[in-house]
Amino acid sequence: MLVVGSFQIATELEQVLALLENTGIGRDRIMAVPMDIDETNDALEPIQSRDRKAGGFETGMACATALSVIGTSRGFIWPWGPIICGIISAIIGFGLGLLLHAIISQARGGRPRKPARLPEVTVLIRCQPDSVEAVRRLLWQHQAISVGVVRRQDT
């Protein structure tokens, strides 16, 4: 039986290949084929799009972390103490991060950047019929874009 899965190039691909080898499927039974991208075709949209609100949250959390560290360290000499100063600094940092993200988004014209399309990799796995379902589950658990099974028909 032949199990075929397609992946974006990411750490999940490396993990699934290592797990397949650990489950007893040898390297000689696994083939990974990198696919090319047609950069001139604008009609194709990337599979994963980045949400603008998620970017604002990430910027806010990064600023909150930075300012909470500074506020906590300064809190040892301030009268309210390190815990209260750290919490207040984190709230202020989160607000500043959101504000910074909003200002940058407005300066860019309010339109999100088009994320770069990552190339895909197709993985072909030759396995026994009794291990097909386990291999399929493993591929789906590691963010496969699609999975298919080629069943051999003997005539």
Residue pairs with C-beta under 8 A, 6 or more apart in sequence:
1 126
1 127
1 128
1 129
1 132
1 149
1 150
1 151
1 152
2 124
2 125
2 126
2 149
2 150
2 152
3 124
3 125
3 127
3 132
3 135
3 136
3 139
3 147
3 148
3 149
3 150
4 122
4 123
4 124
4 125
4 147
4 148
4 149
4 150
5 16
5 122
5 123
5 125
5 139
5 144
5 145
5 146
5 147
5 148
6 35
6 120
6 121
6 122
6 123
6 144
6 145
6 146
7 13
7 16
7 120
7 121
7 122
7 123
7 142
7 143
7 144
7 145
8 47
8 48
8 118
8 119
8 120
8 121
8 143
8 145
9 34
9 118
9 119
9 120
9 121
10 118
10 143
12 142
12 143
13 32
13 121
13 123
13 142
15 142
16 123
16 138
16 139
16 142
16 144
17 30
17 32
17 123
19 138
19 142
20 30
20 125
20 135
20 138
21 27
21 30
23 131
23 134
23 138
25 125
25 127
25 131
25 135
29 125
29 126
29 127
30 123
30 124
30 125
30 126
31 123
31 124
31 125
32 121
32 122
32 123
32 124
33 121
33 122
33 123
33 124
34 119
34 120
34 121
35 119
35 120
35 121
35 122
36 119
37 117
37 119
38 44
44 117
46 114
46 115
46 116
46 117
46 118
47 117
47 145
48 115
49 115
50 112
50 113
50 115
52 105
52 112
55 101
56 97
56 98
56 101
56 102
56 105
59 97
59 98
59 100
59 101
60 93
60 94
60 95
60 97
60 98
60 101
61 94
61 97
62 97
63 93
63 94
63 96
63 97
63 100
64 90
64 91
64 93
64 94
64 97
65 90
65 93
66 93
67 89
67 90
67 92
67 93
67 96
68 86
68 87
68 89
68 90
68 93
69 86
70 89
71 85
71 86
71 88
71 89
71 90
71 92
72 82
72 83
72 85
72 86
72 89
73 82
74 85
75 81
75 82
75 83
75 84
75 85
75 86
76 82
78 85
80 88
120 145
123 139
125 135
127 135
132 149
136 147
136 149
139 147
140 147
